[in-house]
Amino acid sequence: MQFERGGNTMAKKMNFDILPLGIVLEDTGNKNGKKDIYVRVGTPIPNTLPAEEIFERWCNEVANLSGLEYIPE
């Protein structure tokens, strides 16, 4: 999973905390092909942390909430 820093940079400049979200799409096996979407909300990440720590926490949290793996560059 690849992440970009733009949202984190903007939140830091605007003095907002980061709220990690994970979005999961599940195939319910219905005949009509419908799928369920789940949005999982993580713990807010304070913007008072160093930018690099905010980014790492956000990447890990979103990956965990989404059931994916974050591999740092």
C-alpha positions in Angstrom: 0.0 0.0 0.0 1.4 3.4 -1.0 0.8 6.6 0.8 1.3 10.3 0.0 2.2 13.1 2.4 0.0 15.9 1.1 -2.9 15.4 3.5 -0.6 15.2 6.5 1.3 18.3 5.5 -1.9 20.3 5.1 -3.3 19.1 8.4 -0.1 20.0 10.2 -0.1 23.5 8.7 -3.8 24.1 9.5 -3.3 22.8 13.1 -5.7 19.8 12.6 -5.3 16.3 14.1 -5.3 13.4 11.7 -8.2 10.9 11.9 -7.2 7.6 10.3 -9.9 5.8 8.3 -9.9 2.3 6.9 -12.3 1.4 4.1 -13.0 -2.3 3.4 -15.1 -3.7 0.6 -16.4 -7.2 1.2 -18.1 -9.5 -1.2 -21.2 -10.8 0.5 -21.7 -13.6 -2.0 -25.1 -12.4 -3.1 -26.4 -13.5 -6.4 -26.9 -9.9 -7.5 -23.2 -9.0 -6.9 -23.8 -6.6 -4.0 -20.9 -5.8 -1.8 -20.7 -4.4 1.8 -18.5 -1.4 2.5 -17.2 -0.9 6.0 -15.5 2.3 7.3 -13.4 1.8 10.4 -12.3 4.8 12.4 -9.0 4.9 14.2 -7.7 7.0 17.1 -6.9 10.7 16.3 -3.2 11.4 15.8 -2.1 14.7 17.4 -0.6 17.3 15.1 1.9 18.3 17.8 4.0 15.2 16.9 6.9 15.6 14.4 5.7 15.3 10.8 7.6 12.1 10.2 6.0 10.4 13.2 2.5 11.6 12.2 3.1 10.1 8.7 4.3 6.7 10.1 1.5 6.4 12.6 -1.1 7.3 10.0 0.2 4.8 7.4 0.3 2.0 10.0 -3.1 2.8 11.4 -4.8 3.1 8.0 -3.2 -0.2 6.9 -4.3 -2.0 10.1 -7.9 -0.6 9.8 -8.1 -1.7 6.2 -6.6 -5.1 6.7 -3.6 -4.3 4.5 0.1 -4.2 5.1 2.1 -0.9 5.1 5.6 -1.3 3.7 7.8 1.8 4.3 9.7 3.1 1.3 
